């Protein structure tokens, strides 16, 4: 019995029929390499690379390289119902993705970077009945991101920088108590006590910044109202509502004992520029002992005064 031997390129897929008198020898390419003999027929089985269904589709390996995600991550998205491959080959199980799938993956990654869990992202996409809750969640995340960006900008300020900025102070509800303090040490203790009392309500806001209001007219007067942000539903006797308002401010970097210097500088700017103020000076605590410890030269306080809305 005679067999014909041919070198067949593995990238091709064809059936070769060669006539040898009255009998035929067939060469057929199949996945996996092996050769078996059936009568006068030699069958060559060779590995064939899977061909894309369409030039606009991407294999899972291509997606992982392009977007920098792992295969496991994509499969988790698929199991969570967040991602559906455009094509899934029934025989091989290979997955193929479109440009729209890539956009979806990027969107999921962006929401994860903001702090949402995969379950929350699924609700964001598919839970139409609670859109207000999802919107509020994203708005809070954006506000937190904006504050972090602002803090990075503020940290670049040098000690002694008394430049004046225009800002918008947010609307908020606060737990407030007023004290006439003897000195800075007494003022710090009163702030701590007010903070603890607000925390015990169980309704303290985790997003907004606490602040004090200088109720007296002198920059060194320690007649202070302490304001700890709480949830809007707080209805205790210490509740005070603050409307959103335009303001001028100085980002003061240094120990609390020097805040009066920033208040005086801001007061002088208001006088020279004939700015109409609408409220008392506020000291909004951005960074202090909780994050800077005893290094008071790195404390950052936003000293602000509300002003009349003149097209702010």
C-alpha positions, -999 to 999 in steps of 0.1 A, spaced: 0 0 0 14 33 -10 9 67 7 17 101 -5 35 126 17 30 163 13 41 192 35 8 212 41 11 247 55 -6 248 89 -22 282 82 -42 268 53 -75 249 54 -82 228 24 -89 193 11 -65 180 -14 -75 151 -37 -48 136 -56 -55 110 -83 -33 79 -82 -48 57 -109 -81 43 -98 -78 53 -62 -76 86 -44 -56 99 -15 -73 126 6 -55 151 28 -78 169 52 -67 195 78 -83 192 112 -74 206 147 -47 188 166 -17 171 149 -20 134 143 -21 111 112 -42 80 109 -46 55 81 -80 43 68 -76 19 38 -62 39 9 -69 73 27 -43 92 47 -57 118 70 -35 145 84 -48 164 115 -30 197 122 -36 226 145 -55 255 128 -56 289 143 -91 301 149 -101 328 125 -120 359 136 -156 360 126 -152 396 115 -123 421 112 -141 444 135 -140 419 164 -114 415 191 -103 383 208 -102 383 246 -63 384 245 -64 415 224 -88 432 248 -66 424 278 -36 440 261 -54 471 248 -73 479 280 -48 466 305 -74 442 322 -70 405 330 -90 377 314 -103 369 348 -117 404 352 -136 402 319 -151 369 330 -162 383 363 -179 412 345 -196 386 323 -208 366 353 -221 397 369 -242 406 338 -222 437 331 -206 425 299 -218 403 270 -193 394 243 -206 403 208 -199 367 196 -192 335 214 -181 306 192 -203 276 200 -177 251 191 -145 266 206 -160 288 233 -139 317 221 -152 351 229 -151 381 205 -157 417 214 -167 449 196 -156 485 201 -189 490 220 -178 463 244 -145 481 249 -164 513 257 -185 494 282 -154 479 299 -138 513 302 -170 527 317 -171 499 343 -135 505 352 -141 543 356 -170 536 380 -148 512 400 -121 538 402 -147 562 418 -153 536 445 -184 517 433 -186 480 438 -196 457 409 -230 452 425 -235 490 427 -224 493 390 -250 467 380 -277 487 398 -264 519 382 -269 503 347 -300 483 352 -320 495 382 -342 522 367 -364 523 398 -337 539 420 -321 564 397 -323 592 423 -303 571 448 -276 563 422 -274 600 411 -270 611 447 -242 585 452 -223 597 421 -228 634 431 -213 626 465 -184 608 449 -178 638 426 -179 662 455 -154 641 473 -132 640 442 -134 678 438 -124 683 474 -94 661 470 -83 680 439 -88 712 458 -67 700 487 -38 691 463 -40 726 449 -41 741 484 -12 721 496 10 738 470 4 771 488 34 783 508 33 795 544 27 832 544 7 832 512 -23 855 517 -37 856 482 -75 861 481 -97 837 461 -134 838 451 -153 806 461 -188 793 466 -195 780 501 -219 750 499 -254 747 513 -254 725 544 -270 716 577 -248 718 608 -249 709 645 -239 742 661 -229 754 696 -216 788 706 -188 795 732 -168 825 745 -134 809 746 -105 821 768 -76 812 745 -67 789 716 -63 759 739 -98 764 752 -111 769 717 -96 736 706 -112 718 735 -146 733 727 -143 722 691 -135 687 703 -165 686 726 -188 699 699 -175 673 675 -181 645 700 -216 657 707 -224 658 670 -210 623 664 -232 609 692 -263 620 672 -254 593 647 -261 618 619 -228 634 613 -219 640 576 -187 623 564 -183 646 534 -185 682 544 -159 701 565 -164 714 600 -159 751 607 -161 779 633 -177 813 628 -161 844 644 -192 860 660 -173 890 673 -161 919 653 -124 917 663 -101 892 644 -87 881 678 -121 877 695 -128 841 704 -166 844 705 -170 813 684 -199 792 669 -188 757 662 -204 741 632 -203 703 625 -220 692 593 -248 667 598 -273 650 576 -302 670 563 -327 650 583 -312 661 617 -338 680 636 -322 686 670 -321 719 688 -285 725 676 -296 724 640 -286 754 618 -291 757 581 -266 775 559 -275 785 524 -249 783 495 -232 817 492 -204 833 473 -174 842 494 -138 855 495 -112 834 512 -76 829 520 -61 795 524 -40 800 555 -12 776 562 2 775 597 -7 772 634 -42 782 646 -26 810 667 -19 829 634 -54 827 619 -61 863 630 -34 874 605 -54 859 576 -86 874 589 -70 909 591 -56 905 556 -90 894 542 -107 923 561 -83 948 545 -90 934 510 -127 938 516 -122 974 528 -99 985 499 -121 969 472 -154 981 487 -168 945 489 -202 941 506 -201 912 531 -232 893 541 -220 873 572 -193 866 597 -158 853 590 -156 815 589 -126 793 596 -130 760 577 -107 733 589 -91 715 559 -61 699 575 -51 698 612 -41 675 640 -59 644 627 -38 644 595 -8 665 605 -3 657 641 18 682 660 33 697 628 12 729 631 31 746 604 13 724 579 -22 730 592 -45 744 565 -75 766 573 -98 782 548 -106 817 562 -137 829 543 -163 857 545 -196 856 527 -202 884 502 -231 898 482 -239 879 451 -228 902 423 -229 878 394 -206 853 411 
